[in-house]
Amino acid sequence: MPSAFPHFLSPDELTARRHAQVTTFLTGRGLEPGWLSDLMRERVGPGLLLLTSSPVHGLANPTSDLDFIRIQEAAIDGPRISTKIFEDGHHLEVVSFSETELASNLEELNRLAALPAEQTVAGFRAWDKQREPRRKQTERIVNGIAMDGSAPYLPWLPALSRVWCRAALQTAVEQVTHAALAEAAGETRGRVGYAYNVLLHLMDGLLSHHGDVYTTRKWYALRWTRLMSEGGWHDERLQSAAAGLERLRKEVHTFLDPAAAAEPLAAPLTELALDAVRATGTARTVTVSVELTGRVKAFLPGAAVLLGQDSGVVLPGVATESDLPLTGAPARLDELSALGAPAAAALLRALRAGAARLRIGYLDEEAGR
């Protein structure tokens, strides 16, 4: 469990900033906290009311939704469906959870934050199949502002930051792998599509590491621009990683030019991802391996078919499972560029078809950062 508060503002300062942002938003809509509390109590019952999402993060505009989460004492069974309220020209939504299930989620958040990175990400990805509130709603609760201006669940921001950071970094590493395979296979435009995903998820990882955790993807770039303007980096390693990301963010579109087809893109993406993994203290380096979800079967001369549980794909040049790269010993992320075009193309086909999946490993993890 990380002990240091991740944001460059103190908990009290961050709460005050978010309360001011919420107050500005509500005033602009002609709404008062007391009136909202009374309305929600009348429509859905008593409980702790939290305003969430864009108003809390200072990203709301005049047409932004009013999204609330209510925490009640009594138990709740079954799936959650938000209650929509239309009052005086305002559209409000509220979803309710019990104190007991929220306490269980916050305990799970602390547990995942204390695990090795690979296990943290596995728990994060399994969360929505097993738990209420779901990941998005748990994030909203930790960041939420109550009607009295307090942030009652902000003490869980360090754990939230670590878990969300690791999940974002692993997604970025997976996208780097796809970009490297696409480049090795000769896909000059496909690699750029993966590159944009890499940049977005690295932004999210570094933002989350610095306490700016918000699961809505459309706000990644705006939040990143704000963080770059404010600074507040924990140390020079993180500042350097962010500067490298910002440089490539401004240049990545140039790789769509046919004249840049021979220019390497996977190498700078790999370097960026490893810089972020190291700067956040997640690990010293990263490995990649592949797990097949089905069996390779003979199909035609010079080709096999990989049959997964719900999918299949023809793999030219593959005769047995061992012909697919990375299905044996893991390789370091920076070793993927050594793959030949046929092997990279075959593996990329298998991954895209869902007949294989990536396994990301972390070496020399740095505890306590």
C-alpha positions as CSV (number, residue, x, y, z in Angstrom):
1,M,0.0,0.0,0.0
2,P,1.6,3.3,-1.1
3,S,1.9,5.8,1.8
4,A,2.7,9.1,0.1
5,F,-0.1,11.2,-1.2
6,P,0.4,11.2,-5.0
7,H,-0.9,14.6,-6.0
8,F,1.4,17.7,-5.8
9,L,-1.3,19.4,-3.8
10,S,-1.9,18.2,-0.2
11,P,-5.2,16.4,0.6
12,D,-6.7,19.6,2.0
13,E,-5.6,21.7,-0.9
14,L,-6.9,19.2,-3.5
15,T,-10.2,19.0,-1.6
16,A,-10.5,22.8,-1.6
17,R,-9.7,23.0,-5.3
18,R,-12.3,20.4,-6.2
19,H,-14.9,22.0,-4.0
20,A,-14.3,25.3,-5.6
21,Q,-14.6,23.7,-9.1
22,V,-17.9,22.0,-8.0
23,T,-19.2,25.3,-6.5
24,T,-18.5,27.2,-9.7
25,F,-20.2,24.5,-11.8
26,L,-23.3,24.4,-9.6
27,T,-23.6,28.2,-9.4
28,G,-23.4,28.4,-13.2
29,R,-26.3,26.0,-13.4
30,G,-28.3,27.9,-10.8
31,L,-28.2,25.0,-8.3
32,E,-27.5,24.9,-4.6
33,P,-26.1,21.9,-2.6
34,G,-28.9,22.0,-0.1
35,W,-31.6,21.9,-2.7
36,L,-29.8,18.9,-4.4
37,S,-29.5,17.0,-1.1
38,D,-33.2,17.5,-0.4
39,L,-34.2,16.5,-3.9
40,M,-32.2,13.3,-3.8
41,R,-33.4,12.4,-0.3
42,E,-37.0,12.8,-1.6
43,R,-36.5,10.8,-4.8
44,V,-34.1,8.0,-3.8
45,G,-33.8,8.1,0.0
46,P,-31.2,9.2,2.6
47,G,-27.5,8.6,2.2
48,L,-24.2,10.2,1.6
49,L,-24.4,12.1,-1.7
50,L,-21.3,12.6,-3.9
51,L,-21.1,14.7,-7.0
52,T,-18.7,13.0,-9.4
53,S,-17.1,13.2,-12.9
54,S,-16.1,16.3,-14.9
55,P,-17.3,19.0,-12.4
56,V,-15.0,17.6,-9.7
57,H,-12.0,17.6,-12.1
58,G,-12.6,21.1,-13.4
59,L,-13.5,19.9,-16.9
60,A,-17.3,20.5,-17.0
61,N,-19.0,22.8,-19.5
62,P,-22.5,24.3,-19.4
63,T,-24.0,21.1,-20.9
64,S,-22.2,18.6,-18.7
65,D,-24.2,16.0,-16.9
66,L,-24.9,16.0,-13.2
67,D,-23.8,12.6,-12.0
68,F,-24.2,11.5,-8.4
69,I,-23.4,8.5,-6.4
70,R,-25.3,7.8,-3.1
71,I,-23.9,5.6,-0.3
72,Q,-26.6,4.2,1.9
73,E,-26.5,2.2,5.1
74,A,-28.9,-0.6,4.0
75,A,-27.8,-3.5,1.8
76,I,-28.6,-3.5,-1.9
77,D,-29.1,-6.6,-4.0
78,G,-28.8,-7.1,-7.8
79,P,-27.3,-5.0,-10.6
80,R,-27.3,-1.2,-10.3
81,I,-29.3,1.0,-12.6
82,S,-29.0,4.7,-12.4
83,T,-32.1,6.7,-11.5
84,K,-32.7,9.6,-13.9
85,I,-34.3,12.7,-12.5
86,F,-35.6,15.6,-14.5
87,E,-36.3,18.7,-12.4
88,D,-36.6,22.4,-13.3
89,G,-34.9,21.8,-16.7
90,H,-32.0,19.8,-15.1
91,H,-31.1,16.2,-15.9
92,L,-29.6,14.4,-12.9
93,E,-28.5,10.8,-12.6
94,V,-27.8,8.9,-9.3
95,V,-26.7,5.4,-8.6
96,S,-26.7,3.9,-5.1
97,F,-24.4,1.5,-3.3
98,S,-24.3,0.2,0.3
99,E,-21.7,1.1,2.9
100,T,-20.8,-2.6,3.2
101,E,-20.0,-3.2,-0.4
102,L,-18.1,0.0,-0.7
103,A,-16.0,-0.9,2.3
104,S,-15.2,-4.2,0.7
105,N,-14.2,-2.5,-2.5
106,L,-11.9,0.0,-0.7
107,E,-10.2,-2.9,1.1
108,E,-9.7,-4.7,-2.3
109,L,-8.2,-1.5,-3.7
110,N,-5.6,-1.5,-0.9
111,R,-4.9,-5.2,-1.4
112,L,-4.4,-4.8,-5.2
113,A,-2.1,-1.8,-4.6
114,A,0.2,-3.9,-2.4
115,L,0.5,-6.8,-4.9
116,P,3.2,-7.3,-7.6
117,A,2.3,-5.3,-10.7
118,E,1.2,-8.3,-12.8
119,Q,-1.2,-9.4,-10.1
120,T,-2.5,-5.8,-9.6
121,V,-3.4,-5.6,-13.2
122,A,-5.1,-9.0,-13.2
123,G,-7.2,-8.0,-10.3
124,F,-8.1,-4.7,-11.9
125,R,-9.2,-6.4,-15.1
126,A,-11.3,-9.0,-13.2
127,W,-13.0,-6.3,-11.0
128,D,-16.1,-5.6,-13.0
129,K,-17.0,-9.3,-13.3
130,Q,-16.9,-9.7,-9.5
131,R,-17.6,-6.5,-7.7
132,E,-20.1,-3.6,-7.1
133,P,-19.3,-0.7,-7.3
134,R,-17.5,-1.3,-10.5
135,R,-14.1,0.1,-11.4
136,K,-15.4,3.4,-12.9
137,Q,-17.8,4.0,-10.0
138,T,-15.1,3.2,-7.4
139,E,-12.9,5.8,-9.0
140,R,-15.7,8.3,-9.0
141,I,-16.4,7.6,-5.3
142,V,-12.7,8.1,-4.2
143,N,-12.7,11.4,-6.2
144,G,-16.2,12.5,-5.3
145,I,-17.2,15.7,-3.5
146,A,-20.0,15.6,-0.9
147,M,-22.5,18.4,-0.7
148,D,-20.8,19.8,2.4
149,G,-17.6,20.3,0.3
150,S,-15.7,17.4,1.9
151,A,-14.0,14.5,0.0
152,P,-14.7,11.6,2.4
153,Y,-12.9,8.9,0.4
154,L,-9.8,10.8,-0.7
155,P,-7.6,8.8,1.7
156,W,-7.9,6.0,-0.8
157,L,-6.4,8.1,-3.6
158,P,-2.8,6.7,-3.2
159,A,-4.1,3.1,-3.7
160,L,-6.4,4.2,-6.5
161,S,-3.5,5.9,-8.2
162,R,-1.2,3.0,-8.0
163,V,-3.7,0.4,-9.3
164,W,-4.9,2.7,-12.2
165,C,-1.4,3.6,-13.1
166,R,-0.2,0.0,-13.4
167,A,-3.3,-0.9,-15.4
168,A,-2.7,2.0,-17.9
169,L,1.0,1.2,-18.2
170,Q,0.3,-2.5,-19.0
171,T,-2.2,-1.5,-21.7
172,A,0.4,0.8,-23.1
173,V,3.0,-2.0,-23.1
174,E,0.6,-4.2,-24.9
175,Q,-0.1,-1.6,-27.5
176,V,3.7,-1.1,-28.0
177,T,3.9,-4.8,-28.7
178,H,1.2,-4.5,-31.3
179,A,3.0,-1.5,-32.8
180,A,6.3,-3.4,-32.9
181,L,4.7,-6.4,-34.6
182,A,2.9,-4.2,-37.1
183,E,6.1,-2.4,-38.0
184,A,8.1,-5.6,-38.4
185,A,5.3,-7.0,-40.6
186,G,5.5,-3.9,-42.8
187,E,2.3,-2.2,-41.7
188,T,3.4,1.4,-42.0
189,R,0.0,2.9,-41.2
190,G,-1.2,0.3,-38.7
191,R,1.7,0.9,-36.5
192,V,0.7,4.6,-36.2
193,G,-2.8,3.6,-35.0
194,Y,-1.2,1.6,-32.2
195,A,1.2,4.4,-31.5
196,Y,-1.7,6.8,-30.6
197,N,-3.1,4.2,-28.2
198,V,0.4,3.9,-26.6
199,L,0.6,7.7,-26.1
200,L,-2.9,7.9,-24.6
201,H,-2.4,5.1,-22.1
202,L,1.1,6.4,-21.1
203,M,-0.5,9.8,-20.5
204,D,-3.2,8.1,-18.3
205,G,-0.5,6.1,-16.5
206,L,1.6,9.2,-15.6
207,L,-1.5,11.2,-14.8
208,S,-2.7,8.5,-12.4
209,H,0.7,8.2,-10.8
210,H,0.5,11.9,-10.0
211,G,-3.0,11.5,-8.4
212,D,-5.0,12.7,-11.4
213,V,-7.2,9.6,-11.9
214,Y,-10.2,9.8,-14.1
215,T,-11.4,6.9,-16.3
216,T,-13.1,8.8,-19.1
217,R,-10.8,8.5,-22.1
218,K,-12.1,11.6,-23.9
219,W,-10.4,13.8,-21.2
220,Y,-6.9,12.2,-21.3
221,A,-5.4,14.7,-23.7
222,L,-6.9,17.8,-21.9
223,R,-5.8,16.5,-18.5
224,W,-2.3,15.8,-19.9
225,T,-2.0,19.3,-21.3
226,R,-3.0,20.7,-17.9
227,L,-0.5,18.6,-16.1
228,M,2.3,19.6,-18.5
229,S,1.4,23.2,-17.8
230,E,1.2,22.9,-14.0
231,G,4.2,20.7,-13.6
232,G,4.2,19.1,-10.2
233,W,6.3,16.1,-11.2
234,H,7.5,14.0,-8.3
235,D,11.1,13.9,-9.6
236,E,13.3,14.4,-12.6
237,R,12.9,10.9,-13.9
238,L,9.2,11.4,-14.3
239,Q,9.6,14.9,-15.7
240,S,12.0,13.5,-18.3
241,A,9.6,10.6,-19.2
242,A,6.8,13.2,-19.6
243,A,8.9,15.4,-21.8
244,G,9.7,12.5,-24.1
245,L,6.1,11.6,-24.4
246,E,5.1,15.1,-25.2
247,R,7.7,15.3,-28.0
248,L,6.5,12.1,-29.6
249,R,2.8,13.2,-29.2
250,K,3.5,16.3,-31.3
251,E,5.5,14.3,-33.9
252,V,3.5,11.0,-34.3
253,H,1.3,12.2,-37.1
254,T,4.4,12.7,-39.3
255,F,4.8,8.9,-39.5
256,L,1.7,8.8,-41.7
257,D,3.6,10.5,-44.5
258,P,4.7,7.8,-47.0
259,A,8.1,9.4,-47.0
260,A,8.4,8.3,-43.3
261,A,7.5,4.6,-44.0
262,A,11.1,3.5,-43.3
263,E,11.5,5.6,-40.2
264,P,11.4,3.5,-37.0
265,L,8.5,4.2,-34.7
266,A,8.5,1.1,-32.5
267,A,11.9,1.9,-31.0
268,P,10.9,5.3,-29.6
269,L,7.6,3.9,-28.4
270,T,9.4,1.1,-26.6
271,E,11.8,3.6,-25.0
272,L,8.9,5.8,-23.9
273,A,7.1,2.9,-22.3
274,L,10.2,1.6,-20.5
275,D,11.0,5.1,-19.3
276,A,7.4,5.4,-17.8
277,V,7.6,1.9,-16.2
278,R,11.0,2.8,-14.6
279,A,10.1,6.3,-13.6
280,T,6.9,5.2,-11.8
281,G,8.9,2.6,-9.9
282,T,6.8,-0.2,-11.5
283,A,9.8,-2.3,-12.7
284,R,13.3,-2.1,-14.2
285,T,12.2,-3.8,-17.4
286,V,9.3,-5.6,-19.0
287,T,8.9,-9.0,-20.7
288,V,6.4,-10.2,-23.3
289,S,5.2,-13.7,-24.0
290,V,2.2,-15.2,-25.8
291,E,-0.4,-17.6,-24.5
292,L,-2.5,-19.4,-27.2
293,T,-6.2,-19.7,-26.5
294,G,-6.5,-22.7,-28.7
295,R,-4.7,-25.4,-30.7
296,V,-2.7,-25.2,-34.0
297,K,-4.1,-27.6,-36.6
298,A,-2.8,-28.6,-40.0
299,F,-4.7,-26.9,-42.7
300,L,-3.1,-26.4,-46.1
301,P,0.5,-27.0,-47.3
302,G,2.6,-24.2,-45.8
303,A,-0.2,-23.0,-43.4
304,A,-2.0,-24.0,-40.2
305,V,-5.1,-22.8,-38.6
306,L,-5.2,-21.7,-35.0
307,L,-8.6,-22.5,-33.4
308,G,-9.5,-20.7,-30.3
309,Q,-12.7,-21.2,-28.2
310,D,-14.6,-18.6,-30.1
311,S,-12.4,-17.8,-33.0
312,G,-9.9,-19.1,-35.6
313,V,-7.3,-17.7,-37.9
314,V,-5.2,-19.1,-40.8
315,L,-1.5,-18.7,-40.2
316,P,0.7,-18.9,-43.3
317,G,4.2,-20.3,-42.7
318,V,3.2,-21.9,-39.4
319,A,3.1,-25.7,-38.9
320,T,3.2,-26.1,-35.1
321,E,2.6,-24.0,-32.1
322,S,6.4,-23.6,-31.6
323,D,6.6,-21.8,-34.9
324,L,4.8,-18.8,-33.4
325,P,7.2,-16.4,-31.7
326,L,7.0,-15.6,-27.9
327,T,5.1,-18.8,-27.1
328,G,8.1,-20.2,-25.4
329,A,10.5,-18.1,-23.2
330,P,9.5,-14.5,-22.7
331,A,11.4,-11.8,-24.6
332,R,12.2,-8.3,-23.3
333,L,10.1,-5.6,-24.8
334,D,13.1,-4.0,-26.5
335,E,13.9,-7.4,-28.3
336,L,10.7,-7.5,-30.4
337,S,12.3,-5.5,-33.2
338,A,14.4,-8.6,-34.0
339,L,11.4,-10.5,-35.2
340,G,11.2,-11.2,-38.9
341,A,8.3,-10.0,-41.0
342,P,6.5,-13.4,-41.5
343,A,6.7,-14.3,-37.8
344,A,5.5,-10.9,-36.7
345,A,2.7,-10.9,-39.2
346,A,1.5,-14.4,-38.1
347,L,1.6,-13.5,-34.4
348,L,-0.3,-10.2,-35.1
349,R,-3.0,-12.2,-37.0
350,A,-3.4,-14.5,-34.0
351,L,-3.6,-11.7,-31.5
352,R,-6.1,-9.7,-33.6
353,A,-8.3,-12.8,-34.0
354,G,-8.3,-13.4,-30.2
355,A,-6.7,-16.8,-30.7
356,A,-3.7,-15.7,-28.7
357,R,-3.1,-13.2,-25.9
358,L,-0.2,-11.3,-24.5
359,R,1.4,-12.0,-21.1
360,I,3.3,-9.1,-19.6
361,G,6.0,-9.7,-17.0
362,Y,7.8,-7.3,-14.7
363,L,11.5,-7.7,-13.7
364,D,13.0,-6.1,-10.6
365,E,9.9,-4.3,-9.3
366,E,10.5,-1.4,-7.0
367,A,8.4,-1.6,-3.9
368,G,7.1,1.5,-2.2
369,R,7.2,4.1,-5.0
